[in-house]
Amino acid sequence: MSHRIDLNSDLGEGYGAWKMGDDATMLGIVSSANVACGFHAGDPLTILTTVREAAARGVAIGAHVSYPDRVGFGRRPMDVTSAELTADVIYQIGALQGVCAAAGTRVRYVKPHGALYNTIATDARQADAVIAAIREIDPALILMGLSGTPVLDRARDAGLATVAEAFADRGYTPDGQLVSRRLPGAVLHDAEAVAARMLRLATEGTLAAADGSTLRLAADSICIHGDSPDAVGMARRVREVLVANGVTIASFAGVAG
C-alpha cells in the first residue's frame, strides 16, 4: 500500500530587522508553506520574498491568518466580534492573494495561526466567522485545522474542503488534544524520535499519546514549526525517514495552474 502525506511549516514570519526561522531552507523540505499575512508577523518584503521562493520551488501556499497581535505573536486569545473576525480574515487572505499574483502564483488554502487556530478548533462562533470569510473571498480555498476537532466538520458542512493536520513536534493527550505548552512533554526535541512518530502516523494512522497509550489520528498534513530550535534539522530528518520508507511527500493542494 502506498502512502502519501503533506509536510507544512509556518513561514514568512520575520519582521524587518527581526528574523524568524530559515525560510529558504525549509522551502526545500516542505510541500506546503503557511505564509504570515502581517497580523501576527511578516512585513511586505519578507512575505513577498517567501512567496517568490515557494513559487520557484513548487511549494503550495496557504494564508496563515491571525488575530491582530504582533507583540504577542498571535498567541493571545482575543474576544473579537464575528463581523470583525470575518473582515480580518478576508483582509489577510486578500493581502496574500495580491502578493501571490505579483509572484505568479496563488493562495490555495488557509491555516489559522496560534490562538486563533486553537480557539476555532472548538469555539463554534469564531469558527463560523472564519469559515464565512473563506466562503466570501474564495470558496475554493481549503481550510487546514487540527485533526479530530469540530471546526473541520463545520467547514465541511458549509461546503469547504478541509485538511486535517497533526504536529510533528508536539505531544498529544489520550483524547487527541495537544499537550498544553505549560506542561512537560508539550514540545518534542529529539529529531529521530519525532521522525519515527511521523512515519508511524503516515503509515498506520496512529501515534503514542503522552501517557503511552495508542492514539488513532487521521492526518493529511504534518506541521513542523519553523521557529523551534533546530527546526530545519528536524524537518529534514522527518522528510528523510518518510521518503526512505516509501512515503510520498506532496501537498494536498497541488501546485498546477
C-alpha positions in Angstrom: 0.0 0.0 0.0 1.4 3.4 -1.0 1.3 6.3 1.5 1.3 10.0 0.8 1.4 13.0 3.2 1.9 16.7 3.1 4.6 18.5 5.2 3.9 22.1 6.1 5.7 24.9 8.0 4.9 28.4 9.2 7.0 30.8 7.2 7.3 34.5 6.3 7.3 35.3 10.0 10.3 37.7 10.0 9.6 41.4 10.6 12.0 44.0 9.3 15.3 43.5 11.1 13.9 40.6 13.2 14.5 37.3 11.6 12.4 34.2 12.3 13.4 30.8 11.1 15.2 29.7 7.9 12.5 30.0 5.3 14.7 29.4 2.3 16.0 26.0 3.6 12.6 25.0 4.9 11.1 25.6 1.5 13.4 22.9 0.2 11.9 20.4 2.6 8.2 21.1 2.9 5.5 20.7 0.3 3.2 23.5 1.7 4.0 26.9 3.2 1.8 28.7 5.7 2.7 32.3 5.0 2.2 35.0 7.6 -0.2 37.8 6.4 1.0 40.7 8.6 -1.3 40.4 11.6 1.0 38.3 13.8 4.2 38.6 11.9 5.6 39.2 8.4 6.4 42.5 6.7 5.6 43.0 3.0 9.1 42.3 1.7 9.5 39.2 3.9 6.2 37.9 2.7 6.9 38.6 -1.0 10.4 37.0 -0.8 8.9 33.9 0.9 6.1 33.6 -1.7 8.5 34.0 -4.6 10.8 31.3 -3.2 7.8 29.0 -2.6 6.6 29.5 -6.1 10.0 28.8 -7.6 10.2 25.5 -5.7 6.7 24.4 -6.5 5.5 24.6 -2.9 1.8 25.2 -2.2 1.0 28.5 -0.4 -1.5 28.9 2.4 -2.7 32.1 4.2 -1.5 31.9 7.8 -4.2 34.2 9.2 -4.2 35.5 12.8 -5.7 37.8 15.4 -4.2 41.3 15.1 -1.5 40.7 17.7 2.1 41.4 16.6 3.5 41.9 20.1 2.0 38.6 21.3 2.9 36.8 18.0 -0.8 35.9 17.7 -0.6 33.6 20.6 -3.0 35.5 22.9 -6.7 34.7 22.7 -9.0 37.6 21.7 -12.7 38.1 22.2 -13.5 39.7 18.8 -16.9 40.1 17.3 -17.9 37.8 14.4 -18.1 40.7 12.0 -14.6 41.9 12.9 -13.1 38.4 12.7 -14.6 37.7 9.3 -13.3 41.1 8.0 -9.9 40.5 9.5 -9.6 37.1 7.8 -10.8 38.5 4.4 -8.3 41.3 4.7 -5.4 39.0 5.4 -6.2 36.5 2.6 -6.7 39.4 0.2 -3.3 40.8 1.0 -1.6 37.4 0.4 -3.6 36.9 -2.8 -2.1 40.2 -4.1 1.4 39.2 -3.2 0.9 35.8 -4.8 -0.4 37.5 -8.0 2.7 39.6 -8.2 4.8 36.4 -7.8 2.9 34.5 -10.4 1.2 32.0 -8.0 -1.9 31.9 -5.9 -3.2 31.1 -2.4 -4.6 27.5 -2.2 -5.5 27.1 1.4 -6.0 28.8 4.8 -4.4 27.8 8.1 -5.3 30.0 11.1 -2.3 30.7 13.4 -1.7 30.4 17.1 -4.5 31.4 19.5 -7.0 31.7 16.6 -6.2 28.2 15.4 -6.7 26.8 18.9 -9.9 28.8 19.6 -11.8 28.0 16.4 -11.0 24.3 16.9 -13.8 24.2 19.4 -15.4 27.7 19.5 -18.4 27.5 17.1 -18.9 31.2 16.8 -15.4 32.2 15.9 -15.1 29.1 13.7 -18.1 30.2 11.7 -16.7 33.7 11.3 -13.5 32.3 9.8 -15.5 29.9 7.6 -17.7 32.8 6.4 -14.6 34.8 5.5 -13.2 32.0 3.3 -16.5 31.4 1.6 -16.9 35.1 0.8 -13.4 35.7 -0.6 -12.8 32.3 -2.3 -14.9 29.2 -1.5 -12.3 27.1 -3.4 -9.8 27.6 -0.6 -9.1 24.7 1.7 -9.3 25.1 5.5 -6.5 23.4 7.5 -7.3 22.6 11.1 -6.4 20.3 14.0 -7.3 16.7 13.3 -10.4 15.5 15.1 -11.8 18.9 16.0 -15.3 20.2 15.3 -14.1 23.1 13.1 -13.4 20.7 10.3 -16.9 19.3 10.4 -18.4 22.8 10.5 -16.3 23.8 7.5 -17.3 20.7 5.5 -21.0 21.3 6.4 -20.5 24.8 5.0 -19.2 23.4 1.7 -15.4 23.9 2.2 -12.8 21.4 1.5 -10.7 20.6 4.7 -7.3 19.2 5.6 -6.7 17.5 9.0 -3.3 18.4 10.5 -1.0 16.8 13.0 2.0 18.3 14.7 5.4 16.6 14.4 7.0 18.3 17.4 4.0 18.4 19.9 2.9 15.8 22.5 -0.8 14.6 22.4 -3.2 13.8 25.2 -5.0 10.4 25.0 -8.1 12.2 23.7 -6.3 13.8 20.7 -5.7 17.3 22.0 -2.2 18.9 22.1 -0.5 18.8 25.5 -0.5 22.3 26.9 2.7 24.2 26.5 2.6 24.8 30.2 3.1 21.1 30.9 6.2 18.8 30.4 6.2 16.8 27.2 4.4 19.5 25.2 7.2 20.1 22.8 9.3 17.2 21.4 13.0 17.9 20.6 14.5 14.5 19.6 14.6 14.5 15.8 15.0 10.7 15.5 12.0 10.1 17.8 9.9 12.7 16.0 10.7 11.2 12.6 9.8 7.7 13.9 6.5 9.0 15.3 5.6 10.7 12.0 6.4 7.5 10.0 4.0 5.6 12.2 1.4 8.3 11.7 1.8 8.4 7.9 1.7 4.6 7.5 -0.5 3.4 10.3 -2.6 6.5 11.3 -1.5 6.1 14.9 1.0 7.6 17.4 1.8 7.3 21.1 0.0 9.7 23.4 1.7 11.4 26.3 0.6 8.6 28.7 1.9 5.9 26.4 -1.5 4.8 25.0 -2.1 4.5 21.3 -3.9 7.4 19.7 -5.6 7.0 16.3 -5.2 10.2 14.3 -6.4 10.9 10.8 -4.0 13.4 9.3 -3.4 14.7 5.7 -0.6 17.1 6.7 2.2 17.2 9.2 3.3 20.6 10.6 6.9 21.2 11.6 7.3 24.6 13.3 9.8 26.8 11.6 10.7 28.8 14.7 11.6 25.9 17.1 15.3 25.1 17.9 16.9 23.2 15.0 13.6 23.2 13.2 15.4 22.7 9.9 17.3 19.6 11.2 14.1 18.1 12.5 12.2 18.8 9.3 14.9 17.3 7.2 15.1 14.2 9.3 11.3 13.7 9.2 11.3 14.0 5.4 14.3 11.6 5.0 12.7 8.9 7.1 9.4 9.2 5.4 10.9 9.1 1.9 13.2 6.2 2.8 10.2 4.2 3.9 8.2 4.8 0.7 6.0 7.7 1.8 5.4 10.3 -0.9 5.7 13.9 0.2 3.2 16.0 -1.7 0.9 18.9 -1.0 -2.8 18.1 -0.6 -3.5 21.2 -2.7 -1.3 20.5 -5.7 0.6 23.3 -7.4 -0.5 23.1 -11.1 -2.1 26.1 -12.6 
